[in-house]
Amino acid sequence: MPVFHERLTDHDCKNAEPGPKIRKLTDGAGLQLWIQPTGTRHWRFAYRFNGKQKLYAIGPYPLITIPEAREAAFKARKLVAHGLDPMAIRREEKIKAAASAVTFEMIAAEFVEKARKEGRAPNTLK
């Protein structure tokens, strides 16, 4: 006979008291709400990839609601099922975003080029 676990409710998440150590409230299928001793709450998804236990950070509660956390865990679970590591994919996305972001160097080069076109003095361009 299958064992059914109770899922977390908003009441459970709000009213859980912090302890001297991190408390972990389990929603099921690897989704956990970690309650820090300071009282902050964060969603985590625990999974195994290539035989190693890993932890995928989803975000803070209540900014990330229970349905949003479940959806994020479901998407991560699908990636693992297809042989992809969700943390590696997130890391690649951050690298791509940083590479395409406007940097100070790009703005400075644009400014110097504008000053050159305006005929500024060589010392100003330095």
Sequence and secondary structure as in RCSB ss.txt:
>XXXX:A:sequence
MPVFHERLTDHDCKNAEPGPKIRKLTDGAGLQLWIQPTGTRHWRFAYRFNGKQKLYAIGPYPLITIPEAREAAFK
ARKLVAHGLDPMAIRREEKIKAAASAVTFEMIAAEFVEKARKEGRAPNTLK
>XXXX:A:secstr
         HHHHHH    SS EEEEEETTEEEEE TTS EEEEEEEEETTEEEEEEEEEETTS HHHHHHHHHH
HHHHHHTT  HHHHHHHHHHHHHHHS  HHHHHHHHHHHHHHTT  HHHH 
